[in-house]
Amino acid sequence: MSSMLAHAQETEQTDDIEIASPWSTEVEFGYQSHSGNSDSEALNSRLNAEYIKGRYRTSGEWKYYLLYKDGEEDKRQSTYSAQSDFKLGAKTYAYGSFKGVDSRYTAYFKDYTFSGGLGYQFSNTDQFVLEVEFGPGFRYQEPNQDEIDDDDIIFPEIVEEAIFRGNVNTRWQALDNLSIAVDMTAVSGHSNTRIDTDISATNNITEDIALKLAHSRQYHDRVPTGLAKSDSVFSVNLLFIF
């Protein structure tokens, strides 16, 4: 009888344990409106999902930025990415990734990157994460010629080339309700080098809602004459965690 009661108690305790979901999802929204000497409206949004189970980790993300100035569209950009990882050891993993950028106002209308390689986790705790990835890949780019006259064609070729990709991802839980994250990706090929830098600070308001300050910057080392080498966006967003 006592063994049956002990087994029943263990079963009851096991049933009370809440198993964490392998899914995590984040949704962000940001909006700015300015009026006076000039009128402008800006909208940015982000959707991120991650699935972790066993040795596998899969994530996907979509970002959108739209700016209207004096009644006309001034900037528009979509960024989407997907990556799958497979754990090889305690700190090493193999990865495969894709990232695409569609834009009307940066150096390239389309910028697609495929890559595969190895990753190493120097730290992977609740307090501090530091991951480094590197590997070869392939890039497709379509240059932006909106601001160039028909008789002044620059970089008209479609880029299709082998590349090398490197990524550094880090997150620091500075306080119980404040975290700081930095993600930097460099993609280099014969035609040019692109560097993406994302820096953010997230302050938790509740368990499911946070205020996020983010700065994103894209840099190309070779662009058509008259176009800036870098574009950046600063945003203040509400973050919803599911």
C-alpha positions, 0 to 999 in steps of 0.5 A: 500500500505504501509503495502504491501511495508513493508512486501516486505521489510521484505521478502527481508531482510529475504531472505538476511539472510544466514542460517548456514549449520548444516554440518562442515568438516575438512581435514588434511594432514601432510608429513615428509621426512628425508634423510642422515644417515637414510631415513624415510618418514611419512604420517598422515591424518585426516578427521572429519565431524560434524552435529548439528541440534536442540538437536542433534549432530553427529560427526565422525573422521578418522585418519591415520599414516604411517611411513617408515624407511630405506625402511621398514614399521615401524609404521602404525595406523588407528583410527576411531570414531563416536558419537551422542549426545542428549541435555537433558537440557541447559548444560547436554546431553546424548551420545553414542560413538564408537572408534576403533584403528587398529595398528601393533606396539602398545600394541594391534592390535585391540582396540574397545570401545563402551560407553554411558552415560552423558555429561556436558558442563561447557562452550560452547562459541566461546571463550571457550569450556569445556565438560566432559563425563562419562559412562559405556561401553564395550571393545574388544581388540586383543593383539600385539604379533609381537615382542614375540617369539612363546615360550614366549606367553604373554597376549594371551587372547582376551579381552572382558569386561565391562569398564568405560569411561571418557572424557574431551574436551576443546578448547580455542580461544586464539587469533582471528587466534589461537586456542588451543585444548586438548582432553583426554579420559580414558577407564578402565577395569579389564584387563588394562587402556588406556589413549588417549591424543590429544593436538593441536594448530591451526593457521588460515592462511585464513578462510578455511586453517590453520596450525596445530601442533598436539601431540597424545599420547596413554598409556596402564598401562599393556603391554607385556614385552619388549613393551613400555607403551606409543606411541606418534606422533607429526605432522605438518599439513595443515588443510582445513575447509569446 
